[in-house]
Amino acid sequence: MKTVRIYVTYKPSVFDPQGASIQDAIHTLGHNEVQKVTVGKFFDVTFDETTTSLETAVKDIAEKLLVNFNMETYKYEVLEADK
């Protein structure tokens, strides 16, 4: 089996209201050195060994289900093999 972690984040041109709120809260803690906070989400998707094209499957899942391309983008990584 292989597990793929798909990261979904806002595009750089889109305002991230959660990130801005967290940054403001961090500043109230006295950490004014923090310049930017970006919030995203990730999905761990585990495929069985019959998956022939992991890249095609991930692209299909991300682009048709997980990502709103008006404001989000994605990247992914294959995690270490499950034991």
ZIDATA-V157704 format. One record per residue. N is the residue number from 0. PHI is phi in radians with two decimals (* if undefined). NEAR is the number of other ideal C-beta (glycine too) atoms within 10 Angstrom. Layout:
n->{N | N}
phi->{PHI | PHI}
near->{NEAR | NEAR}
This chain:
n->{0 | 1 | 2 | 3 | 4 | 5 | 6 | 7 | 8 | 9 | 10 | 11 | 12 | 13 | 14 | 15 | 16 | 17 | 18 | 19 | 20 | 21 | 22 | 23 | 24 | 25 | 26 | 27 | 28 | 29 | 30 | 31 | 32 | 33 | 34 | 35 | 36 | 37 | 38 | 39 | 40 | 41 | 42 | 43 | 44 | 45 | 46 | 47 | 48 | 49 | 50 | 51 | 52 | 53 | 54 | 55 | 56 | 57 | 58 | 59 | 60 | 61 | 62 | 63 | 64 | 65 | 66 | 67 | 68 | 69 | 70 | 71 | 72 | 73 | 74 | 75 | 76 | 77 | 78 | 79 | 80 | 81 | 82}
phi->{* | -2.22 | -1.94 | -2.01 | -1.78 | -1.82 | -1.73 | -2.07 | -2.38 | -1.16 | -1.13 | -1.01 | -1.46 | -1.77 | -1.13 | -1.86 | -1.11 | -1.17 | -1.07 | -1.13 | -1.13 | -1.15 | -1.06 | -1.06 | -1.13 | -1.10 | -1.12 | -1.18 | -1.42 | 1.69 | -1.73 | -1.28 | -1.29 | -1.29 | -1.64 | -2.79 | -2.20 | -2.04 | -1.85 | -2.59 | -2.51 | -2.38 | -2.22 | -1.70 | -2.06 | -1.81 | -1.87 | -1.45 | -1.25 | -1.46 | -1.16 | -1.50 | -2.24 | -1.04 | -1.03 | -1.14 | -1.12 | -1.09 | -1.02 | -1.09 | -1.13 | -1.15 | -1.32 | -1.72 | -2.29 | -1.61 | -1.99 | -1.68 | -1.20 | -1.15 | -2.43 | -2.17 | -2.41 | -2.53 | -2.58 | -2.57 | -2.48 | -1.52 | -1.41 | -0.99 | -0.98 | -1.17 | -1.80}
near->{10 | 15 | 14 | 20 | 14 | 19 | 15 | 17 | 19 | 18 | 12 | 8 | 6 | 13 | 8 | 19 | 10 | 12 | 16 | 14 | 12 | 15 | 17 | 11 | 12 | 14 | 12 | 8 | 8 | 7 | 10 | 9 | 7 | 13 | 6 | 8 | 15 | 13 | 14 | 15 | 11 | 15 | 16 | 9 | 17 | 11 | 15 | 7 | 7 | 5 | 14 | 7 | 9 | 14 | 10 | 10 | 14 | 21 | 14 | 11 | 18 | 22 | 11 | 8 | 8 | 17 | 16 | 11 | 10 | 7 | 13 | 16 | 16 | 20 | 12 | 19 | 10 | 13 | 12 | 7 | 8 | 8 | 4}
